[in-house]
Amino acid sequence: MLEYMTLKRDRRQFLAFTGLTLKEFKALLPSFIEAYRRQHASRQTLAGQKRQRQVGGGRRGLLNTPEQKLLFILVSQKAYPLQVVMGELCGMNQSAANQQIHRLLPVLRDALTTLGVMPERDGSQFSQAERHRSESADYIIDGTERRRLRPKSPEKQALYNSGKQKMDSDKNVVIVHPRLKRVGYLSPTHAGNTPDKKLADTEQIVDPRHAVLHKDTGFQGYEPKVKQTPQVKKSRVAAI
């Protein structure tokens, strides 16, 4: 069973499961606890009804500590396993895993928003969102793809089939700050065969004017109003 007290002893494994170092996990935990208290008052049951007994009465849940709750939702989002698999990892059935994911995901989102690390989702607001940050405006823009179930409809199969990745996928454009490893902008999700440049043009992203925006050949011709848009060229390897 996946347990916080056991997993934290192996820092490499902890990072692999959660996507966070133990130090980052502990920095996130206080905000997660406060967000949980805001969204789930102790005077109410899971169903939102008034409690008939004190908190802690009755059978103890499997996610009985804030650390265990945060670990559960982080592993769920990092590995993104089937709910039945997530349940097996944490000693619960699929129905309970589904309930906990829907209960804890808004709490995690609230906590990350409070810490100011959630990416901007509106392209027109990206420049304004970055205005208050003190770090250098040095970014990388790229398209990312995630595998998805193959649609049954032939029309949708053609729409979601990615020629580059040779799979059915969903695509987003991200703008990241490489030195801080921070995602500044995350676009809405599009079909996997949408070209990177077309997706960026569609979202009408407004970048900080003093930014240096690094791009690859997928954004050939994408020239937003920024200080510089250096493009990485693919190196040619001589045939042996």
C-alpha positions in Angstrom: 0.0 0.0 0.0 1.2 3.5 -0.9 2.0 5.3 2.4 3.6 8.7 3.0 5.6 7.6 6.0 7.2 4.8 4.0 7.6 6.6 0.7 9.3 9.6 2.2 12.3 7.5 3.2 13.3 7.1 -0.4 13.6 10.6 -1.9 14.2 9.3 -5.5 11.1 7.1 -5.4 9.1 10.0 -3.7 10.0 12.3 -6.7 9.1 9.6 -9.2 5.6 9.0 -7.7 4.6 12.6 -6.9 6.7 14.8 -9.3 7.8 16.8 -6.2 10.8 16.6 -3.9 10.1 16.1 -0.3 11.0 19.7 0.4 8.5 20.9 -2.2 5.9 18.5 -0.8 6.3 20.0 2.7 6.1 23.6 1.3 2.8 22.7 -0.4 1.3 20.9 2.6 0.2 23.9 4.7 -1.6 25.5 1.8 -3.3 22.2 1.0 -4.4 21.8 4.7 -5.9 25.4 4.6 -7.6 24.8 1.3 -9.1 21.5 2.6 -10.5 23.3 5.7 -12.1 26.0 3.5 -13.8 23.5 1.2 -14.7 20.8 3.7 -16.0 22.2 7.0 -15.4 19.9 9.9 -19.0 20.4 11.0 -20.2 18.6 7.9 -20.1 15.0 6.6 -18.7 14.0 3.2 -22.2 14.4 1.8 -22.5 17.9 3.1 -24.9 17.0 5.9 -24.6 18.3 9.5 -22.5 15.9 11.7 -24.3 13.8 14.3 -21.0 13.0 16.1 -17.6 14.6 16.6 -14.8 14.5 14.0 -12.8 11.3 14.2 -15.7 9.2 15.4 -16.5 5.9 13.6 -14.3 4.0 11.3 -11.0 5.7 10.2 -10.6 6.4 6.6 -7.6 5.2 4.6 -6.6 8.8 3.8 -6.6 9.8 7.5 -3.8 12.4 7.5 -3.3 15.5 5.4 0.0 14.0 4.1 -1.8 10.9 2.9 -4.5 12.9 1.2 -1.9 15.1 -0.6 0.2 12.1 -1.6 -2.9 10.4 -3.0 -3.9 13.3 -5.3 -0.4 14.0 -6.4 0.3 10.4 -7.4 -3.1 10.4 -9.2 -2.2 13.5 -11.2 1.5 12.5 -11.8 1.0 8.9 -12.9 -2.6 9.3 -14.1 -3.4 5.5 -13.6 -6.8 4.0 -14.0 -9.0 4.6 -10.9 -9.0 0.9 -10.2 -5.2 0.9 -10.2 -5.1 3.9 -8.0 -7.5 2.2 -5.6 -5.3 -0.9 -5.5 -2.3 1.3 -4.7 -4.1 2.8 -1.7 -6.1 -0.1 -0.5 -9.6 1.0 -1.6 -12.0 0.1 -4.3 -12.5 1.9 -7.6 -15.6 3.8 -6.3 -13.8 5.1 -3.3 -10.8 6.2 -5.4 -13.2 8.0 -7.8 -14.8 9.8 -4.9 -11.5 10.9 -3.4 -10.1 12.2 -6.7 -13.1 14.4 -7.2 -13.0 15.5 -3.6 -9.3 16.3 -3.4 -8.5 17.7 -6.9 -10.3 21.0 -6.3 -8.4 21.3 -3.0 -5.1 20.8 -4.7 -6.1 23.4 -7.3 -7.0 25.9 -4.6 -3.7 25.3 -2.8 -1.6 25.8 -5.9 -3.6 29.0 -6.8 -2.9 30.4 -3.3 0.8 29.7 -3.7 0.8 31.5 -7.1 2.1 28.6 -9.1 -0.9 27.8 -11.3 -0.3 28.6 -15.0 -2.4 31.3 -16.7 -5.1 29.6 -19.0 -6.2 32.7 -20.9 -3.6 33.7 -23.6 -4.7 37.3 -23.7 -3.9 37.6 -19.9 -0.5 36.0 -20.0 1.5 39.2 -20.2 -0.5 40.8 -17.4 -0.1 37.7 -15.2 3.7 37.8 -15.6 4.0 41.5 -14.9 4.3 41.2 -11.1 7.1 38.6 -11.3 10.7 39.7 -10.7 12.6 37.0 -12.6 13.9 37.5 -16.1 11.4 37.1 -18.9 13.2 34.2 -20.6 10.7 31.6 -21.8 10.4 28.5 -24.0 7.2 27.8 -26.0 6.4 24.3 -27.0 3.5 21.9 -27.9 2.9 18.9 -25.6 0.9 15.8 -26.4 -0.8 13.3 -24.2 -2.0 9.9 -25.3 -5.8 9.4 -25.3 -8.2 6.6 -26.1 -8.8 6.0 -29.8 -12.2 7.5 -30.8 -14.6 5.1 -32.4 -15.7 7.6 -35.1 -13.4 7.6 -38.2 -13.8 11.4 -38.4 -12.6 11.9 -34.8 -9.8 9.3 -35.4 -8.4 11.5 -38.1 -8.8 14.6 -35.9 -6.9 13.2 -32.9 -4.3 11.2 -34.7 -0.9 12.8 -34.3 1.4 12.2 -37.2 4.4 13.3 -35.2 3.9 11.0 -32.2 2.1 8.2 -34.1 -0.7 8.0 -31.6 -4.1 9.5 -30.8 -3.5 12.4 -28.6 -4.6 15.7 -27.0 -2.4 18.7 -27.4 -1.6 21.9 -25.4 0.8 24.7 -25.9 2.9 25.6 -22.9 5.2 28.5 -22.1 7.7 27.7 -19.4 10.4 29.5 -17.5 13.3 27.0 -17.8 15.5 28.3 -15.0 12.7 28.2 -12.4 11.0 25.2 -14.0 7.7 27.1 -13.9 4.8 26.8 -16.3 3.6 30.3 -17.0 0.9 29.5 -19.5 -1.1 26.4 -20.4 -3.5 26.6 -23.4 -6.9 24.9 -23.6 -6.8 21.4 -25.0 -6.9 20.8 -28.7 -6.9 17.8 -31.0 -3.6 16.0 -31.5 -3.2 16.8 -35.2 -3.4 20.6 -34.7 0.0 22.2 -35.7 1.8 23.9 -32.9 1.9 27.3 -34.6 -1.8 27.1 -35.6 -2.7 26.4 -31.9 -0.7 29.3 -30.7 -2.2 31.6 -33.2 -5.7 30.4 -32.3 -5.2 31.2 -28.6 -3.9 34.8 -29.4 -1.3 34.7 -26.7 -0.1 38.1 -25.5 3.5 37.7 -24.3 5.5 40.3 -22.3 7.1 42.7 -24.8 10.5 42.4 -23.2 10.4 38.6 -23.3 12.9 36.3 -25.1 10.7 33.4 -26.4 12.7 30.4 -27.5 10.9 28.1 -30.0 11.5 25.1 -32.2 10.7 24.4 -35.9 7.1 23.6 -35.0 6.6 27.4 -34.5 8.3 28.4 -37.8 6.8 31.8 -38.7 5.3 32.4 -35.2 6.6 35.9 -34.5 4.8 37.5 -31.5 5.6 41.1 -30.4 8.5 40.3 -28.1 12.1 41.3 -27.7 13.5 38.2 -29.5 12.3 34.8 -30.8 15.4 32.5 -31.2 14.6 29.3 -33.0 16.5 26.1 -32.3 17.4 24.3 -35.4 17.5 20.5 -35.6 21.1 19.2 -36.0 21.8 17.0 -38.9 23.6 13.8 -38.0 25.7 12.4 -40.8 24.8 8.9 -42.0 27.3 6.3 -41.0 
